[in-house]
């Protein structure tokens, strides 16, 4: 029933005691609440300690919980760095606990600062038993950790989002060979001539129960779960097959394919991206120079992944840095980058007519790209005045609804008669 190190209840003891206490607290007019607490970076902290020091850290955590909540509430240590508290009345925030943890824990000659991530769940709104209340609080903590927040609260909205996320996750694995997934293609236009020079392959997914789901929602789930590996392979093979089919029908267009960092990671499972690309280009008779791989700007700072990107470039494939300027803007890293294209983030174009500084940034990126021997593609062009502005800034290519929305393969073929 108890944790031998700290003297607190263990998970079993906490659950049994809570099941007895919850109805009593509710009958007295209280709003019971479980708080699930996890010490951040626990492994990193204890790796600098002797075994006895790690034990003292956990005992210090008990003392600070008692300082924050009092010694008469139910408290437990579940395992290693995880603790839980049952309060008879719900609290809005955890200021008392945060203040109790502010002072460093002194062990031997060293001082250690602790930080925590917590999840809160109330009875009976979140759950009607102690076991399920603990699960709800753990879910709230995980949601807070994923969002970078110190505290999360279990709500019906969170429950709905988690159920949707699980449905998406399960559906992605069922669709990893392309079932329910389709591709559309957004044309890339040479700004000065107005000529369609290539397309970007974009995934679309119709979930059997949830309907159409945006890539901005399902791609992060696919990356988190690893489903992006088989999905990414399907995307490459399907888009290159379409490129070859257009070529057979007399339409020779470049193909841009988005590549996830997960696919390029050294520990990635499945067939390496380079092997997939070489295999398809050889089988279909495609020119590697007409295949461009779009990577995220953040990869520029990842040495191991960039080594794989360089192998792709050395094999003859084009490299584009997508959404350039949105996040890192690691200008110094462009010097050694194998990229041949910078895709300017849509956010700069949205305000280009209202903010002269945005226009100045686009001019700077276009000039920088020219000096480095790169081309520029501007994303999100929606109005003629935006087009005039980016053309005046010296950009090379454009994409956006002003030109075309993403199109089905047959619609791309119709473009032959317009250009």
N, C-alpha and C positions, 0 to 999 in steps of 0.2 A: 504493500500500500504506500510505502514511502521510498524516496530516493535516499540511499545511504550516505551520499556525499553531502548534500545540503540539508537533509532532514525534511525537505518539502514533500508533499504528496507526489507520487509518480502518476503516470497517465491513468492507470486503473483506479487508483485511490481517488484521484481528482474527479473522474467520471462518476464513480459510485457516490461519492459525497455530494457532488453537484446534483445528481438526480434526486437525492433526498432534499437538498436545500432549495432547489428552484421553485417547487410548488409553495413552499413556506414563504419564500421571499415575495412571490407574486401575490399570495393571499394577504400579505401584510401591506399591499399596495405598492410594492417596489417594482422596478423595471430591471431585472437582473441582466448582467452583461458579462460575457467572456472576452477577455483580452488575451490574444495569443502574441507572444513576444519572441523575437529572434535577434540574437546579437549579430551585427554585421561583421563580416570579415573575421569570424571567430578563428578559423584555421590559421589565417595569417598572424593573428595576435598570439595564439598559444605556440606557434612554431618558434617564437623567440623566447619561450619560457622553459624552465624545467617542469617535470611532471607535477611537483608539489605546487609550483606557481600557478599552473592551470587549475588545480583544485581550489586554490585560494581565490582565484578570479571568480569561479562559480559561487563560492560561498559569499563573496562580496556582492554578487548579483542578488542573492537572497536578501542581504541586509538593505540593499537599496530599494528592492521591491517593498519591503516592510516600511521603509522610510516614506515611500510614495503613497502606499495604500493602507498602511496600518498592519498590525500583526494578527488581527482577528478575522481577516478575509481568507478564503480558500486560495492557496497558491500551490503551484506544482512546477516541477522540472521534468520535462518529458524525455529529452535526450540531449546530450552535449550542450548546445547553446540555446535550446528552446524552452521557454517558460510559459506559464499561463496563470491567469488570475480570474476569479469569479467575484464580481462586485454586486452587491445587493441593489445598487442604483446605477443606472447608466451615466457615463461621463461623456461630455462632448469632445474633449481633447485629452492629451496626455502630458499636460504641462508639468504636473507634479513629478511624473516619472522622468521627464526630460531634465528637470532641474536636479533630481537625485543623481542622475548619471553625469552631470556636467563636471563634477570634481573627478580628476583622474584617480584611477585605482593604483595605489602604490604597493608594489610587490617587490621585496628586496630593495635593490637600489634603482629600480626602474618604475616609471609612471606610465600607465596605459589609459588612454581615453576610449570610452565605449560609445558606440552608436547602435541604435536598434531600429528595426522595422516591425510595426505592430498591425494586427488585424482585430477588429471589434465586431461582435455579433450579439444582438439582443434577443432575449427570450420574451414572448414566444414568436416574435415577428420573423426572425431568421430561422428558427428551428424549435421544436417542442420537446427535445430531449438533450441531455448533456452531450452525448456522443455527437449528435448532428450539430449542436451549437459549436463545439470545438472545430468540427470540419468547416463550418461556415466562417469562423474566425480565421482559420488557416487560409482559406480561399481569399478572404479579404486582405490578409497580409501579403499573399503572393501577388495579388492584383496591384497593391501599393508598390511592392518591390519592382514589378515590371514597368510601372509608370514613373519610378523614381521618387515616390512620395514616402514619407516616414510612417504614415498611418493610413489604413484603409478601413472602410466600414461596409459590412455586408448589407446590401440593399436588394430589393426586387429587381432593380435595373441591372445590378451586377450579376444577379442570378440569370437574368435573361441574356446578358452579353456572354456569360460563360457557356450557357447552353448553345447559343449560336456559334460561338467559337469551336465548341466540341463538334457540332454538326458539320461545320466547315472542315475541321481537321479530319473527321471520318470520311467526308465526301472527297477530300483531296486524295486520300490514299486509294479510294475506289476509282478515282479519275486519273491516277498517275500515268496511265498509258494513253491518255488523251480522251477518255470517255467523258462526254459532256463539255469538253474544252474545244474551243474553236479559235481560229486566228483571223484577225483583221489586219489591214495594212494601211499605214498612214503615209501618203506620198511626201517625199522630200523634194523641194523645188529650188532650182537655181534662181536666185533672186533677180539678177540682171536680165536673164533670158526668159524666165518664166517656164523653163523646161523641167519636166519631171525626170529626175536623175536616179531616184532610188525610192525605197520604201522602208518603213520600220515595222517589224512584225510585233503585234500586240495580242496577248492572250485575252480571251473572253470565256467566262464560265457560267453555265446555267446549272445551278444545283437542283437536284430532283425535288427537294422540298422547299428550299428558300428562294428559288428563282435566280435571276441574274445577280451575280455578286461582283463587285468592283475589284480589279486587280489590287488596288490600294488596300483592300481588306484581306483578300485571300493570299496574296504573295507573302506578306510578313508571317502568316501562319504556316505557309509552306516552307519558308526559310527556317522558322523555329523548329519545326517537326522533322525536317529533312526531306519532306515530300518534293521540295524544289529540285532535288537531284534527278529523279525520273521525269518530272515535268519539264525540266530544262532540257533534258536530252530529247524528249518528244518535240519541244519547240524548235530546237535546232534542226532536227531531221525533217520535220514538216515544212518549215519555212524554206529550207534549201530545196526540198522537192518542188515546192511551188515556184521558186525562182527558176529552176530548170524547166518547169512546164511552161512558164511565160516565155522563156528563151526559145523553146521549141516552137512556140506560136509566133515568134518574131518580135517579142518585146524584151529587150535586154536592160534590166534594171539592177542596180546595186541593192543588196539586202542587209539591213541592220537588225541585229538580234541582241536583246538585253541578256546579260550574263550576271547571275547572282554571285556575290562574294562567297556564298556557301559552296557553289559549284567549283570555285577556283581554290578553295582552301586546301592546304597540303594533305589534310586528313579526310578529304571528301571521299565518300564511297562511290561505287559505280564506275563507269567508263570515263576516263579523263576527257575534259572538254576538247582538248587538242586532238585526241584520237578520234572523237566523234566527227569533228569538223573535217579532218583529213580524209576519213573514210567516206563521208558523204560527197565531198568535192571530187574525189577520185572516181567514185561510183557514178556521179551525175555529170562529170565533165565540166565542173564549174571553175571559173577563175577565182582563186583565193583573194585576189586584190579587190574583187567585187563583193566580198563578204566582210562586213564591219561588225565588230563586237563592242557593245556599249557597256562600260563599267561605271561604277559609282565613283564620285570624287574622293570619298573616304579611303578607297583602296590605295591611293597614292602614298599613304603613310604606312602601309602594311608591306614590309620588305618581302616576306615569304610569298604572299599572293602576287605581288608585282613581279616576282621572278617568273611565275607562271604566265603572267600577262606578256612579259617579254618573249617567252617561248612562242606564244601565239603570234606576236608581231614578227618574230624571226622566221616563222613558217609562212609568212606572206599575207596574213590576215590584217585588215585595218582595225585600229583601236580608237574608239571615241570615248571621251569622258563626259558622261551624262550629267545634266543638271548642274553644270559648272557654275560656281559662285554661290550655291545654296548653303553649303556647310563649311568645309575646311578652307577652300581657296588657297591651297598649298602651292603658291606660285613658284617657290624655289624648287619644288619637286618636279615641276614641268620640264625643267632643263634636261633631266635624265629620263623623262617619260617616253615610252614608245608610241604615245598617242599621235594620231594623225588628224584628229577632229576634236574640237571643243564644242559641246552643245550648251548654249547659254540658257540658263534656267528661266522658265516662264515668268517667275516673279519679277524679273527686271523689265520684261516687256509690258506687264500689266500696268505699270506706273510710268512708262517712258514719256507719255505725253504730259503728265502732270508734274514730273520731277526731273529737272534737268540733270541732277546728279545720277539718276538711273541711266540716262542717255550717255553721260560721260563714262560710266562704268562699262557700258556696252562698247563704246568706241575704244576704250582702253583694252578690253578683252580681244576685240577684233584686231587691233594693232599688234598686241602681244602674240596672238596666234600667227599672224603673218610673219613676224620676226622669227618665230620658232618653226616656220614651215608647215603650219597647221591650217586647216580650214575651220570655219565657224558655221554652226547651224543654230538658228534662233528658234526656240520652241514657243508655241502658244500665240502665234500671230492671228489676231481675230478681226482687225480693222485695217482699212487701207492706210490710215494715218500712221498706225504702228509699223506697217510695211515700209512706208516712206522713211520713217525715222531710222529703222534698222538698216535700210539700204544706204541711207546717208552716213551711217556709222561705219560702213564698209564691211558688213557681214556678207557671207557667201551664199548660204542656203537658208531656207525657212520651212517651218512646218506649222500647221494650225488650221483652225476652222475657217479662216479667211480663204485659204486655198481649198482644203478638203478635210472632211472628217475621216476617221478610219473607215476603210472600205473593204468589202468582200473581194475575193480574187477576181471574179468575173467583172466587177466594176473597174478594177485596175486595168484590165484589158481594154475597156472602153476609152481609157485615157489616150490610147494611140491616136484617136481621131481628133483630139483636142489640142495636141501639141505637135 
